[in-house]
Amino acid sequence: MTTQFYGPPYGPYPAPPLPPYPEPPRPVGELPYHRMALATGRHRWWRPLVGTAVVTVGVFVLMLVIVVVSEVAGAALDRPLDADDMRSWGGVADTAISLVTIAVALPVVLLTARWIQARPAGTVSSVAGRLRWRWLAGCLALALPLILLSFGVSMLIPESGDAGGDAQGMDWVGLPTFLYGLAAVCLTVPFQAAAEEYVFRGWLVQAVGAWVRWPWIPVVPQALLFAAAHGWGTAWGFADLVVFGVVCAVLAIRTGGLEAGIALHVLNNLIGMGVAAGIAGALESDETAADMDWVGAVVDIPMVLLYAAAVLWLARRRRLRTVSPPAPETPPSYAGPAGTWPPYGMHPYGIPPYGTPPHTGPVPGYAPPPPPATPPVGPEADAGPAAGGQVSRPSS
């Protein structure tokens, strides 16, 4: 009986066929701002829904953590209770804590875009994949004089809620208290205002834009949610917030990023709350932009519209790019022989950002060994005396 052996040294095992390489997701280029959720080619219909739920729950949990920590620390230090039976840290500190509870939405949105939507967090900022700081500086320069002008006009009008027509209620708090309040406002307001822009003009607009091509569908709904988030005060205040939200969303779409809305939002809140820091009891007030009267709305809405016109003019003048850069022409892939896996430790997708390309050139410091000597094969091996060849003889 003959025994059949398999495997080395009698022969290799039959190799099973290798599965095909998984195709990497193809980046999508030249997308408008509201479609940036599709930039990496990894979009699935469920990602905006799950991401919105994660943003909502994440912001709520972080807000709750801040409130619990504030209450526990206040109880440990025997802080007094306010009208809502909450521990009070003073007008300036309570305002700073309230602003921080809103600012926590900023990292939540960025991390959700990275982890749930599988795209760079910077795509929420702009079509460039980052916050365009030079463009943000230009928008700040446009917003500053307009906000100062509208705020000054509203202070001069007696019927305005900002001036109140009651100079007796505008008592100076003193320089130390004013500087303390101003420092708290400057440290917290930029993050609070930017967080609101990232949530409403960033996440919500791009979440809807992942499903629809027409950019104007999410503009009005997000503005209504933005106004509702400030609470219901007056009809004029609600209308002013809706106009603000619509204008900032239009600017985000038309300029390809959140910089214009962030500049307007940050400066508007900084100037308003910075002035309030110098007035006794102003920072402790529960009033928001939703409580604006008709005079304030009549002054504020034209300022917002004029700012939008100035930003669009500057964007055209600078030829600001409003779509993402084009995608690579050919998708990255492994360039090895057909039917073989890449070497150990090499990503099968080839080139960055999907992996490391295989080495195709000579390796420095390595010389291949010479081929082994083999006896001649063919007519040269048969050459001898009969074929007329020369045979060497040993000398005597």
C-alpha positions as CSV (number, residue, x, y, z in Angstrom):
1,M,0.0,0.0,0.0
2,T,1.3,3.4,-0.9
3,T,1.1,6.2,1.6
4,Q,0.3,9.6,0.2
5,F,1.9,12.5,2.1
6,Y,0.7,16.1,1.9
7,G,2.5,19.3,2.9
8,P,6.1,20.1,3.3
9,P,8.6,18.6,2.5
10,Y,6.5,16.6,0.0
11,G,4.7,19.6,-1.4
12,P,2.8,22.7,-0.3
13,Y,-0.7,22.5,1.0
14,P,-3.3,23.8,-1.6
15,A,-3.8,27.4,-0.8
16,P,-7.4,28.5,-0.5
17,P,-8.4,31.5,-2.6
18,L,-7.9,34.9,-0.9
19,P,-11.0,37.0,-0.4
20,P,-11.0,40.3,-2.4
21,Y,-9.8,43.4,-0.7
22,P,-12.5,45.6,0.8
23,E,-12.9,48.7,-1.3
24,P,-12.0,51.8,0.7
25,P,-14.7,54.5,0.9
26,R,-14.1,57.1,-1.8
27,P,-13.9,60.7,-0.6
28,V,-16.4,63.0,-2.2
29,G,-15.2,66.4,-3.4
30,E,-16.7,69.8,-4.3
31,L,-19.5,69.6,-1.8
32,P,-21.4,72.6,-0.5
33,Y,-21.4,73.3,3.2
34,H,-24.8,71.7,4.0
35,R,-23.6,68.4,2.3
36,M,-20.3,68.0,4.1
37,A,-21.6,65.0,6.0
38,L,-20.9,63.1,2.8
39,A,-17.3,64.2,2.5
40,T,-15.7,60.8,3.4
41,G,-18.0,58.6,1.4
42,R,-19.0,56.8,4.6
43,H,-22.5,58.2,4.9
44,R,-25.4,55.9,5.8
45,W,-29.0,57.0,6.1
46,W,-29.0,56.3,9.9
47,R,-26.0,58.3,10.8
48,P,-27.7,61.8,11.1
49,L,-30.5,60.2,13.2
50,V,-28.2,58.5,15.6
51,G,-25.9,61.5,15.7
52,T,-28.7,63.9,16.6
53,A,-29.8,61.6,19.4
54,V,-26.2,61.4,20.7
55,V,-25.8,65.2,20.6
56,T,-29.1,65.7,22.4
57,V,-28.4,63.1,25.1
58,G,-24.7,64.1,25.4
59,V,-25.5,67.8,26.0
60,F,-28.2,67.0,28.5
61,V,-25.9,64.7,30.5
62,L,-23.1,67.2,30.6
63,M,-25.5,70.0,31.6
64,L,-26.8,67.7,34.4
65,V,-23.2,67.0,35.5
66,I,-22.4,70.7,35.8
67,V,-25.6,71.4,37.7
68,V,-25.0,68.5,40.1
69,V,-21.4,69.5,40.7
70,S,-22.5,73.1,41.4
71,E,-25.2,72.0,43.8
72,V,-22.9,69.6,45.7
73,A,-20.1,72.2,46.0
74,G,-22.6,74.8,47.0
75,A,-24.0,72.6,49.7
76,A,-20.5,71.8,51.0
77,L,-19.7,75.5,51.2
78,D,-23.1,76.4,52.6
79,R,-24.0,78.8,49.7
80,P,-27.4,80.5,50.0
81,L,-30.4,79.4,48.0
82,D,-32.0,81.4,45.2
83,A,-35.7,81.8,44.3
84,D,-35.6,78.4,42.6
85,D,-34.1,76.7,45.6
86,M,-30.7,76.3,43.8
87,R,-27.4,77.1,45.3
88,S,-26.3,80.6,44.3
89,W,-22.7,81.6,43.7
90,G,-23.4,85.2,43.0
91,G,-24.6,87.0,39.9
92,V,-21.4,86.9,37.9
93,A,-20.6,83.2,38.8
94,D,-24.1,82.0,38.2
95,T,-24.1,83.7,34.8
96,A,-20.7,82.0,34.0
97,I,-22.1,78.6,35.0
98,S,-25.1,79.1,32.8
99,L,-22.9,80.0,29.8
100,V,-20.7,77.0,30.4
101,T,-23.7,74.6,30.4
102,I,-24.4,75.8,26.9
103,A,-20.7,75.8,25.8
104,V,-20.5,72.0,26.5
105,A,-22.5,71.4,23.3
106,L,-19.4,72.4,21.2
107,P,-17.2,69.4,22.0
108,V,-20.3,67.1,21.9
109,V,-21.0,68.1,18.3
110,L,-17.4,67.8,17.1
111,L,-17.0,64.4,18.7
112,T,-20.3,63.1,17.3
113,A,-19.3,64.1,13.8
114,R,-16.1,62.2,14.2
115,W,-17.4,59.1,15.9
116,I,-20.9,58.7,14.6
117,Q,-20.7,60.2,11.2
118,A,-17.2,58.9,10.5
119,R,-15.9,62.2,9.2
120,P,-13.4,64.8,10.3
121,A,-14.7,67.1,13.0
122,G,-13.5,70.1,11.1
123,T,-16.0,69.5,8.3
124,V,-18.6,71.0,10.7
125,S,-16.7,74.2,10.7
126,S,-16.3,74.8,7.0
127,V,-15.8,73.3,3.6
128,A,-12.1,73.6,4.2
129,G,-12.2,71.0,7.0
130,R,-11.2,73.6,9.6
131,L,-12.1,77.0,11.0
132,R,-10.8,79.6,8.5
133,W,-9.3,82.1,11.0
134,R,-8.5,84.8,8.4
135,W,-12.1,84.8,7.2
136,L,-13.3,84.9,10.8
137,A,-11.2,87.9,11.5
138,G,-12.7,89.7,8.4
139,C,-16.2,88.9,9.6
140,L,-15.4,90.3,13.1
141,A,-14.2,93.5,11.5
142,L,-17.5,93.8,9.6
143,A,-19.7,93.0,12.6
144,L,-18.0,95.2,15.2
145,P,-19.0,98.7,13.9
146,L,-22.6,97.5,13.0
147,I,-23.2,96.0,16.4
148,L,-21.8,99.1,18.2
149,L,-24.0,101.3,16.1
150,S,-27.2,99.3,16.7
151,F,-26.5,99.0,20.4
152,G,-25.8,102.7,20.7
153,V,-29.1,103.6,18.9
154,S,-31.1,101.2,21.1
155,M,-29.6,102.8,24.2
156,L,-30.6,106.3,23.0
157,I,-34.2,105.5,22.3
158,P,-36.2,106.0,25.4
159,E,-38.7,103.3,24.7
160,S,-36.0,100.7,24.1
161,G,-35.8,97.9,26.7
162,D,-32.1,98.1,26.7
163,A,-32.2,101.7,27.9
164,G,-35.5,101.2,29.6
165,G,-35.9,105.0,29.7
166,D,-35.1,104.7,33.4
167,A,-31.6,106.0,34.1
168,Q,-32.2,105.5,37.8
169,G,-32.0,101.7,37.5
170,M,-28.6,101.8,35.8
171,D,-26.3,102.0,38.8
172,W,-22.5,101.6,38.3
173,V,-21.2,98.4,40.1
174,G,-17.7,99.7,40.6
175,L,-14.5,99.0,38.8
176,P,-13.5,95.8,40.6
177,T,-16.9,94.1,40.1
178,F,-17.1,95.3,36.6
179,L,-13.7,93.9,35.7
180,Y,-14.6,90.6,37.4
181,G,-17.8,90.4,35.4
182,L,-16.1,91.4,32.2
183,A,-13.5,88.7,32.6
184,A,-16.1,86.0,33.2
185,V,-18.1,87.2,30.1
186,C,-15.0,87.3,27.9
187,L,-13.9,83.8,28.9
188,T,-17.3,82.1,28.5
189,V,-19.3,83.9,25.9
190,P,-17.2,83.0,22.8
191,F,-17.6,79.3,23.6
192,Q,-21.3,79.7,24.4
193,A,-22.1,81.6,21.2
194,A,-19.9,79.3,19.0
195,A,-21.6,76.2,20.5
196,E,-25.0,77.5,19.5
197,E,-23.8,78.1,16.0
198,Y,-22.3,74.6,15.8
199,V,-25.5,73.0,17.0
200,F,-28.1,74.9,14.9
201,R,-26.3,76.2,11.8
202,G,-23.7,73.4,11.9
203,W,-25.1,70.0,13.0
204,L,-28.8,70.5,12.2
205,V,-28.2,72.0,8.7
206,Q,-25.7,69.3,7.8
207,A,-27.8,66.5,9.2
208,V,-30.7,67.4,7.0
209,G,-28.3,68.2,4.1
210,A,-27.1,64.6,4.3
211,W,-30.5,63.5,2.9
212,V,-31.5,66.4,0.6
213,R,-29.6,68.4,-2.0
214,W,-31.7,71.6,-1.8
215,P,-29.9,73.7,0.8
216,W,-32.8,75.9,2.0
217,I,-35.0,73.1,3.5
218,P,-33.3,73.1,6.9
219,V,-32.9,76.9,7.2
220,V,-36.3,77.8,8.6
221,P,-36.7,74.8,10.9
222,Q,-33.4,75.3,12.6
223,A,-34.2,79.0,13.1
224,L,-37.5,78.2,14.8
225,L,-35.7,75.7,17.1
226,F,-33.0,78.3,17.8
227,A,-35.7,80.9,18.8
228,A,-37.6,78.3,20.9
229,A,-34.4,77.4,22.8
230,H,-34.2,80.9,24.1
231,G,-37.7,80.6,25.6
232,W,-40.9,82.6,24.9
233,G,-40.8,86.2,25.8
234,T,-42.4,88.6,23.3
235,A,-43.5,88.1,19.7
236,W,-40.9,90.7,18.7
237,G,-38.1,88.9,20.5
238,F,-39.1,85.6,18.9
239,A,-39.2,87.2,15.4
240,D,-35.8,88.8,16.0
241,L,-34.3,85.4,16.9
242,V,-35.9,83.7,13.9
243,V,-34.4,86.3,11.6
244,F,-31.0,86.0,13.2
245,G,-31.1,82.2,12.8
246,V,-32.2,82.4,9.1
247,V,-29.5,84.9,8.3
248,C,-26.7,82.9,10.0
249,A,-27.8,79.7,8.2
250,V,-27.9,81.5,4.8
251,L,-24.4,82.9,5.5
252,A,-23.1,79.4,6.4
253,I,-24.4,78.0,3.1
254,R,-23.3,80.9,0.9
255,T,-19.9,81.3,2.5
256,G,-19.1,77.6,3.1
257,G,-18.7,77.8,6.9
258,L,-19.8,79.0,10.3
259,E,-17.3,81.9,10.6
260,A,-19.8,84.7,9.7
261,G,-22.4,83.5,12.1
262,I,-19.9,82.9,14.9
263,A,-18.5,86.4,14.5
264,L,-21.9,88.1,14.6
265,H,-23.1,85.9,17.5
266,V,-20.0,86.3,19.6
267,L,-19.7,90.1,19.3
268,N,-23.4,90.6,19.8
269,N,-23.3,88.7,23.1
270,L,-20.0,90.1,24.2
271,I,-21.0,93.7,23.8
272,G,-24.4,93.2,25.3
273,M,-23.2,91.2,28.3
274,G,-20.1,93.3,28.7
275,V,-22.2,96.4,29.2
276,A,-24.5,94.5,31.5
277,A,-21.5,93.6,33.7
278,G,-21.1,97.3,34.6
279,I,-24.8,97.7,35.6
280,A,-25.9,96.6,39.0
281,G,-28.1,93.6,38.8
282,A,-28.0,93.3,35.0
283,L,-26.1,90.0,34.8
284,E,-28.5,88.5,37.4
285,S,-31.5,89.2,35.3
286,D,-33.4,86.3,33.7
287,E,-34.2,88.3,30.5
288,T,-32.8,87.1,27.2
289,A,-33.0,88.2,23.6
290,A,-36.5,86.6,23.5
291,D,-37.7,89.4,25.8
292,M,-36.8,92.1,23.3
293,D,-39.5,94.8,22.7
294,W,-40.5,96.2,19.3
295,V,-38.0,99.0,19.4
296,G,-35.1,96.7,19.9
297,A,-36.3,94.4,17.1
298,V,-36.7,97.3,14.7
299,V,-33.1,98.4,15.4
300,D,-31.6,94.9,15.5
301,I,-33.1,93.3,12.4
302,P,-31.8,95.9,9.9
303,M,-28.4,95.6,11.5
304,V,-28.4,91.8,10.9
305,L,-29.5,92.2,7.3
306,L,-26.9,94.8,6.6
307,Y,-24.2,92.6,8.1
308,A,-25.3,89.7,5.8
309,A,-25.1,92.0,2.8
310,A,-21.6,93.1,3.8
311,V,-20.4,89.6,4.4
312,L,-21.6,88.3,1.0
313,W,-20.0,91.3,-0.7
314,L,-16.7,90.6,1.0
315,A,-16.9,86.9,0.2
316,R,-17.3,87.7,-3.5
317,R,-14.5,90.2,-3.4
318,R,-12.1,87.7,-1.8
319,R,-13.4,84.9,-4.1
320,L,-14.0,82.8,-1.0
321,R,-14.2,79.1,-1.7
322,T,-17.7,77.8,-0.9
323,V,-17.3,74.1,-1.8
324,S,-14.9,71.5,-0.5
325,P,-11.7,70.6,-2.5
326,P,-12.0,68.1,-5.3
327,A,-11.5,64.4,-4.4
328,P,-8.5,62.4,-5.7
329,E,-9.1,61.1,-9.2
330,T,-8.2,57.5,-8.4
331,P,-9.0,55.8,-5.2
332,P,-6.1,54.4,-3.2
333,S,-5.5,50.7,-3.5
334,Y,-2.8,48.1,-2.8
335,A,-0.4,47.7,-5.7
336,G,0.8,44.2,-5.0
337,P,0.5,41.1,-7.2
338,A,-3.0,39.8,-7.9
339,G,-4.3,37.3,-5.4
340,T,-1.8,38.2,-2.6
341,W,-2.3,40.1,0.6
342,P,0.0,43.1,1.4
343,P,3.0,42.5,3.6
344,Y,2.4,42.3,7.3
345,G,1.8,45.6,9.0
346,M,0.8,47.4,5.8
347,H,-2.7,48.8,5.4
348,P,-4.5,47.2,2.4
349,Y,-5.9,50.6,1.3
350,G,-2.6,51.9,0.1
351,I,-1.9,55.6,0.5
352,P,-2.9,58.1,3.3
353,P,-5.3,58.7,4.7
354,Y,-6.2,55.1,4.3
355,G,-2.8,53.4,4.9
356,T,0.9,53.3,3.9
357,P,1.8,52.7,0.3
358,P,3.8,49.5,-0.4
359,H,7.6,50.0,-1.0
360,T,8.4,49.7,-4.7
361,G,11.9,51.0,-4.9
362,P,15.2,49.5,-3.8
363,V,15.8,49.1,-0.1
364,P,18.8,51.3,1.1
365,G,21.7,49.2,2.2
366,Y,20.4,46.0,0.8
367,A,22.1,44.1,-2.1
368,P,20.4,41.0,-3.5
369,P,22.5,37.8,-3.4
370,P,24.1,36.6,-6.7
371,P,22.2,33.9,-8.5
372,P,23.6,30.3,-7.8
373,A,26.0,28.8,-10.3
374,T,24.4,26.1,-12.4
375,P,26.1,23.8,-15.0
376,P,25.5,24.8,-18.6
377,V,22.6,23.3,-20.3
378,G,22.2,22.8,-24.1
379,P,24.8,22.6,-26.9
380,E,27.5,24.1,-24.8
381,A,27.3,21.2,-22.4
382,D,27.9,18.6,-25.2
383,A,31.0,20.4,-26.6
384,G,34.0,18.0,-26.6
385,P,36.6,16.4,-28.9
386,A,33.9,14.9,-31.1
387,A,32.4,18.3,-31.5
388,G,35.7,20.0,-32.2
389,G,36.0,21.3,-28.8
390,Q,39.4,21.8,-27.0
391,V,40.1,19.6,-24.0
392,S,42.8,20.6,-21.7
393,R,45.4,18.0,-20.7
394,P,47.5,18.0,-17.6
395,S,51.1,18.8,-18.3
396,S,53.7,16.0,-17.8
